[in-house]
Amino acid sequence: MPVSQDAILEALRHVQDPELHRDIVSLGMVKRAEFGGPRLFLDIELTTPACPLKDQIEGDVRAALRPLGIADLEIQWSAQVGSSRGPDAERAPGIRNVIAVASGKGGVGKSTVAVNLAAALVADGARVGLMDVDIYGPSAPLMTGTVGRKPEIREGRILPVDAHGMGVLSMGYLVPEGQAVVWRGPMLHKAITQFFEDVEWGERDYLVVDLPPGTGDVQLSLSQIFPLTGAVMVTTPQPVALADVVKGANMFDRVNVPMLGVVENMSYFVCPCCGERSEIFAHGGGRSTAAAHGWPFLGEIPIDPAVRVGGDEGTPVVISHPDSAVAQAFRITARTLAGKVSQIGRLGKVEV
């Protein structure tokens, strides 16, 4: 006789989501458990299609059911990204989570990280928007291969430009090429407001926002206009960059934006000819700084010429060289980030 559904669910109560530290039954992740002959069919809904620990959950599920004599098991996976939105949910209601990608200083590859994290989330099946609010130096059009394209206007609403499966909006689309943007704070505030209120973003699991470097009007306006799920700080390993990471994180703390974690970019270089590893800008500073301040560490991104080529040619490296070490580093980092966003949505906080 088949094992009862109650017995199956009771066994699965011993399987925890590794990010949320609660069992998958109470989290509502088990959507179906029924037999088709001797085979048990399970439908499990993850909290993100970019789940970093899906294999671990599967292994724990199979181990939990083994004492019941269930060896013939087929798992169907789905995903439903939770929303971190609060009382402001009527504004841009289709956006579930807003992730600010920031840096304390310029030159650390913040925009490169933002674009590739967005592309990696798309590759895992998420619905993603990329908002480039680096007003004075927008780079999303170049990095996504959309230079010269203009957003469509439909019924008075701006439609993001489609690129590599994500919706992209940038000041670079709205200002003639080569023309400088010379705006004071109130104009910046108005532009960012329009990027949310006048744009038809549709349904987006994640809106990745590429901020200008430093701490200033754009960061403050964004946190006031549209409550953020959290911030990602991008740094290189050397002390001069790490000092500014702390300043940037302190700014986000003052406006009640959680730290989702730190990404160490340009972490090391592996010679393609001899395989020797060189730590050009030192190594490990991002991880140690995150640990010292109680922030999550999201990942290390190596130096690879393919990243530069992809940025210049408009195809993120996670798409142009998906099997490369640097693309895999971006994908692991994006999945770790998605796990932290799930914690915000379900637990109301980020756990290190």
C-alpha positions in Angstrom: 0.0 0.0 0.0 1.3 3.5 -0.7 2.5 5.6 2.2 -0.1 8.1 3.4 0.2 11.7 2.5 0.2 12.6 6.2 3.3 10.4 6.7 5.0 12.0 3.7 4.4 15.5 4.9 5.5 14.6 8.4 8.8 13.3 7.0 9.3 16.4 4.9 8.8 18.6 8.0 12.4 17.5 8.8 13.7 19.1 5.6 14.7 22.8 6.1 15.2 25.5 3.5 18.9 26.2 4.1 18.4 29.9 3.6 15.3 30.4 5.6 15.9 27.8 8.4 12.3 26.6 8.4 10.9 23.4 7.1 9.6 23.2 3.6 6.1 22.1 4.6 5.4 25.1 6.9 6.9 27.4 4.3 4.3 26.1 1.8 6.9 24.9 -0.6 5.4 21.4 -1.0 2.6 21.9 -3.5 1.8 18.2 -4.4 2.6 14.8 -3.0 0.8 11.9 -4.7 1.6 8.4 -6.1 1.3 7.3 -9.7 1.8 3.6 -9.3 4.9 3.0 -7.2 6.4 6.4 -8.0 5.9 9.4 -5.7 5.5 12.7 -7.5 6.4 15.8 -5.5 5.9 19.4 -6.6 8.2 21.7 -4.7 8.1 25.5 -5.1 11.3 27.3 -4.5 11.5 30.9 -3.2 13.6 31.9 -6.3 14.4 30.3 -9.6 18.0 31.2 -8.8 18.0 29.1 -5.6 21.6 28.5 -4.6 20.9 25.3 -2.6 18.4 23.5 -4.7 20.6 20.4 -4.9 20.9 20.3 -1.1 17.1 20.5 -0.7 16.7 17.6 -3.1 19.2 15.5 -1.3 17.5 16.2 2.0 14.1 15.4 0.6 15.3 12.0 -0.7 17.0 11.2 2.6 13.9 12.2 4.6 11.6 9.9 2.5 14.0 6.9 2.4 13.0 5.5 5.8 9.4 5.3 4.5 10.6 3.0 1.8 10.2 5.6 -1.0 13.0 5.2 -3.5 11.1 5.9 -6.7 10.7 9.7 -6.5 10.2 12.4 -9.1 10.4 16.0 -8.1 9.0 18.8 -10.2 10.5 22.2 -9.4 8.9 25.6 -9.7 9.6 29.0 -8.2 7.7 31.9 -6.8 9.8 34.9 -5.8 8.4 36.6 -2.7 8.0 40.3 -2.4 9.8 42.5 0.1 7.4 45.4 -0.6 5.6 47.0 2.2 2.9 49.8 2.4 4.1 51.4 -0.9 3.1 48.3 -3.0 0.6 50.4 -5.1 3.5 52.2 -6.7 4.9 50.0 -9.5 3.0 47.0 -8.1 4.6 44.4 -10.5 8.1 44.9 -9.0 8.7 42.4 -6.2 12.2 43.4 -5.0 14.5 46.3 -5.7 18.2 45.7 -5.3 20.6 48.6 -5.3 24.1 47.9 -6.6 26.4 50.5 -5.2 30.1 51.3 -4.6 31.9 53.7 -2.3 34.1 54.9 -5.1 34.4 54.7 -8.9 36.5 52.3 -10.9 35.6 49.1 -9.0 33.4 47.7 -11.8 30.1 48.4 -10.1 28.2 48.7 -13.4 29.8 45.5 -14.8 28.7 43.6 -11.7 25.2 45.0 -11.9 24.7 44.1 -15.5 26.1 40.6 -15.1 24.1 39.9 -11.9 20.9 40.9 -13.7 21.8 38.7 -16.7 22.7 35.8 -14.4 19.3 36.1 -12.7 17.6 36.0 -16.1 19.6 33.0 -17.1 18.1 31.2 -14.0 14.6 32.0 -15.1 13.8 35.2 -13.1 12.0 38.2 -14.5 14.5 41.1 -14.2 14.6 44.8 -14.8 17.8 46.8 -14.9 17.5 50.5 -14.0 20.7 52.6 -14.6 20.5 55.7 -12.4 24.1 56.6 -12.8 22.8 59.8 -14.2 26.2 61.4 -14.9 27.9 58.4 -16.4 25.3 55.9 -17.7 26.8 52.7 -19.0 23.9 50.3 -19.3 23.3 51.1 -23.0 26.8 50.2 -24.0 27.0 47.2 -21.7 23.7 45.7 -23.0 24.3 46.5 -26.7 21.4 49.1 -26.8 23.2 52.3 -27.7 21.1 54.4 -30.0 17.8 52.7 -29.1 15.0 54.7 -27.6 12.3 53.5 -25.2 8.8 53.2 -26.7 6.0 55.4 -25.3 2.6 53.6 -25.1 -0.4 55.3 -23.7 1.7 57.9 -21.9 4.0 55.2 -20.3 7.6 54.5 -21.0 8.5 50.9 -22.0 11.9 49.6 -20.9 14.2 48.6 -23.7 14.5 44.8 -24.0 18.0 43.4 -24.0 19.1 39.9 -23.3 15.8 39.0 -21.7 15.7 41.9 -19.3 14.0 45.3 -19.4 16.5 48.1 -19.3 16.1 51.8 -18.6 18.9 54.4 -18.5 19.4 58.1 -18.7 21.7 57.2 -21.6 18.6 56.6 -23.7 17.1 60.0 -23.0 20.1 62.3 -23.4 21.9 62.9 -26.8 25.1 60.9 -27.0 28.1 62.9 -25.7 25.9 65.5 -23.9 26.6 66.0 -20.2 23.9 66.0 -17.7 24.3 69.0 -15.4 21.6 68.8 -12.8 21.1 69.7 -9.2 19.4 67.6 -6.6 15.7 68.5 -7.3 16.1 67.5 -11.0 17.8 64.2 -10.0 14.9 63.5 -7.6 12.3 64.2 -10.3 14.1 61.9 -12.9 14.3 59.0 -10.5 10.7 59.4 -9.5 9.7 59.2 -13.2 11.9 56.1 -13.7 9.5 54.4 -11.2 6.1 56.1 -11.7 6.1 56.7 -15.5 7.6 53.4 -16.6 5.7 50.3 -17.4 8.0 47.8 -15.7 5.4 45.0 -15.7 6.0 41.9 -13.6 9.6 41.8 -12.3 11.0 39.5 -9.6 14.0 41.7 -9.3 14.8 45.3 -10.3 18.5 45.7 -10.2 19.5 49.4 -9.8 22.9 50.6 -10.9 23.7 53.6 -8.7 26.4 56.2 -9.2 29.5 55.8 -7.0 29.7 57.4 -3.6 27.0 58.8 -1.4 24.8 61.6 -2.6 21.5 62.9 -3.9 20.7 59.9 -6.1 21.2 57.4 -3.3 19.1 59.4 -0.9 16.4 60.1 -3.5 16.1 56.4 -4.4 15.7 55.3 -0.8 13.0 57.9 -0.2 11.0 57.4 -3.4 10.9 53.6 -3.5 11.8 51.5 -0.4 14.7 49.2 -1.3 14.9 45.5 -0.6 18.6 46.1 0.2 22.0 47.1 -1.1 24.9 45.3 -2.6 28.3 47.0 -2.2 30.9 46.3 -4.9 34.6 46.7 -4.0 38.0 45.7 -5.1 40.3 44.0 -2.5 42.6 46.9 -1.7 42.2 49.1 1.4 41.5 52.3 -0.5 38.3 50.7 -1.9 37.3 48.9 1.3 37.4 52.1 3.3 34.7 53.6 1.0 32.6 50.4 1.2 32.2 51.1 4.9 31.2 54.7 4.3 28.6 53.6 1.6 27.2 50.9 3.9 26.9 53.4 6.7 24.9 55.7 4.4 22.4 52.9 3.6 22.1 52.1 7.3 21.2 55.6 8.1 18.3 55.5 5.6 17.2 52.0 6.8 18.3 50.0 3.8 19.5 46.5 4.7 22.9 45.3 3.5 22.4 42.3 1.2 26.2 41.8 1.0 29.6 42.6 -0.5 31.0 41.5 -3.8 34.7 41.5 -4.3 35.4 42.4 -8.0 38.8 42.0 -9.7 39.6 39.5 -6.9 42.4 37.6 -8.7 43.7 36.8 -12.2 44.5 33.3 -13.5 46.9 33.3 -16.5 45.2 31.4 -19.4 48.6 30.2 -20.6 50.3 28.8 -17.5 47.4 28.8 -15.0 49.3 30.8 -12.5 47.1 32.9 -10.1 48.0 36.5 -9.5 46.3 38.7 -6.9 46.9 42.0 -8.6 44.9 44.1 -6.2 45.5 41.9 -3.2 42.8 39.4 -2.2 40.2 38.7 0.5 39.6 42.3 1.6 35.9 42.1 0.7 35.3 39.0 2.6 37.2 40.2 5.7 35.5 43.6 5.7 32.1 41.9 5.4 32.9 39.6 8.3 34.1 42.4 10.5 30.9 44.3 10.1 28.5 41.4 10.1 27.5 41.6 6.5 27.0 38.7 4.1 29.8 38.1 1.6 28.3 37.3 -1.8 31.2 36.3 -3.9 34.6 36.8 -5.6 34.7 37.9 -9.3 38.1 37.2 -11.0 39.7 39.4 -13.6 39.0 38.1 -17.1 39.5 40.0 -20.4 36.2 38.5 -21.6 34.4 40.7 -19.1 35.8 43.9 -20.7 35.1 42.6 -24.2 31.6 41.7 -23.3 31.0 45.1 -21.7 32.4 47.0 -24.8 30.5 44.8 -27.3 27.2 44.8 -25.4 26.9 41.2 -24.4 27.4 40.4 -20.6 30.0 37.7 -20.1 27.5 35.4 -18.4 25.9 35.2 -21.9 28.9 35.5 -24.2 31.0 32.9 -22.2 28.6 31.0 -20.0 31.0 28.2 -19.2 33.9 30.4 -18.2 35.1 30.7 -14.6 34.1 34.3 -14.4 30.6 33.6 -15.7 30.2 30.9 -13.1 31.4 33.2 -10.4 28.8 35.8 -11.4 26.1 33.1 -11.4 27.1 31.8 -8.0 27.1 35.4 -6.7 23.7 36.1 -8.2 22.2 32.9 -6.6 23.7 33.8 -3.2 22.2 37.3 -3.6 18.8 35.8 -4.5 18.9 33.7 -1.3 19.5 36.8 0.8 16.6 38.6 -0.9 14.4 35.6 -0.1 15.4 36.0 3.6 14.3 39.6 3.5 10.9 38.6 2.0 10.2 35.7 4.4 12.1 36.6 7.6 12.3 40.4 7.4 16.1 40.3 7.8 19.3 39.1 6.2 21.2 36.4 8.0 25.0 36.2 7.6 
